[in-house]
Amino acid sequence: MPGKAIPLYLVYPADALDHALYRIVERCPPTTNDFLSYEALGKKYNQREFFKGIGVSMHTTRKQSAAIARRFRDVAAVAKLDLRDAPVVWASTGGSGHITVWAPAAILVDRVIQCEEL
């Protein structure tokens, strides 16, 4: 291994979150299917981004999730989750405000505190 390895992401426990996160979902109320990774859904993704493919994308603001959701016809809602004391880990990935969360879908759906149709 040449040189010193540089981590791709810094992974944090849930208690490092200081606010709720937002997830694009099909409808309210969301189901566990709304919290499955691309890998779990059998969707194709860039294998060079394996860690993002096995996680679940979320955003730090409702505005970010809503803006992205409006680009897709089959998505009609944004769920707000409080994960601060949940058994999950997360990392800041991609652009500003994008978070990848690694946790079972059942845990994530149980942490939904609000869901809003767009």
C-alpha positions in Angstrom: 0.0 0.0 0.0 1.7 3.2 -1.2 2.0 6.0 1.3 -0.4 6.6 4.1 -4.1 5.7 3.6 -6.5 8.6 3.7 -10.1 7.7 4.8 -12.9 8.3 2.4 -15.3 9.3 5.1 -15.3 10.0 8.8 -18.0 7.9 10.3 -19.8 9.1 13.4 -22.2 7.6 15.9 -25.8 8.9 16.1 -25.2 11.1 19.2 -22.8 13.3 17.1 -25.9 14.6 15.2 -27.2 17.9 16.5 -30.4 18.0 14.5 -33.0 16.0 12.6 -32.3 14.6 9.1 -34.6 14.4 6.1 -35.2 11.5 3.7 -37.1 11.5 0.4 -39.9 8.9 0.5 -42.7 7.8 -1.8 -45.6 8.8 0.4 -46.7 9.4 3.9 -46.6 7.5 6.1 -43.3 6.0 4.9 -42.6 2.2 4.9 -39.4 0.3 5.5 -39.0 0.1 1.7 -38.4 3.9 1.8 -35.3 3.3 3.9 -33.6 0.5 2.0 -30.2 1.1 0.3 -29.6 0.8 -3.4 -27.8 -2.5 -2.5 -30.8 -3.9 -0.6 -33.1 -2.8 -3.5 -31.0 -4.4 -6.1 -30.5 -1.1 -7.8 -27.3 -0.4 -9.8 -24.8 2.1 -8.4 -21.2 3.0 -8.9 -19.2 0.2 -7.2 -16.4 2.7 -6.5 -18.9 4.3 -4.1 -19.8 1.0 -2.3 -20.1 2.6 1.1 -22.7 5.0 -0.2 -24.5 2.2 -2.0 -25.0 0.2 1.1 -26.2 3.2 3.1 -29.3 5.5 2.9 -29.1 9.0 1.6 -30.4 11.8 3.8 -30.1 15.6 3.9 -29.5 18.1 6.7 -32.5 20.3 5.6 -36.0 19.7 4.4 -35.4 22.2 1.7 -32.6 20.1 0.2 -34.7 16.9 0.2 -37.8 18.7 -1.2 -35.8 20.2 -4.1 -34.4 16.9 -5.1 -37.7 15.1 -4.6 -39.4 17.5 -7.0 -37.2 16.2 -9.8 -38.7 12.7 -9.6 -42.3 11.8 -10.5 -42.6 8.8 -8.3 -41.6 10.6 -5.1 -44.0 12.7 -3.3 -42.9 13.3 0.3 -40.2 14.1 2.7 -39.8 12.4 6.1 -38.1 14.0 9.1 -36.1 11.6 11.3 -34.7 12.1 14.8 -31.7 9.7 14.9 -29.8 11.3 17.8 -30.2 8.3 20.1 -30.7 5.6 17.5 -28.2 2.7 16.9 -27.0 4.1 13.6 -23.8 5.5 12.2 -23.5 8.2 9.6 -21.0 10.2 7.5 -21.1 13.5 5.5 -20.9 12.3 1.9 -21.2 14.0 -1.4 -22.2 17.6 -1.5 -22.9 20.0 1.3 -25.8 18.8 3.4 -25.7 15.2 2.1 -25.5 12.5 4.8 -25.3 8.7 4.4 -26.7 6.7 7.2 -26.0 3.0 7.9 -28.8 1.3 9.8 -31.5 -1.3 9.3 -34.6 0.1 7.6 -36.9 -0.9 10.5 -34.9 1.3 12.9 -35.1 4.3 10.5 -38.8 4.0 9.8 -39.4 3.9 13.6 -37.5 7.2 13.9 -39.7 9.2 11.6 -41.2 12.1 13.6 -42.9 13.9 10.7 -43.8 13.3 7.1 -44.9 15.9 4.6 -46.5 15.4 1.2 -45.0 17.7 -1.5 
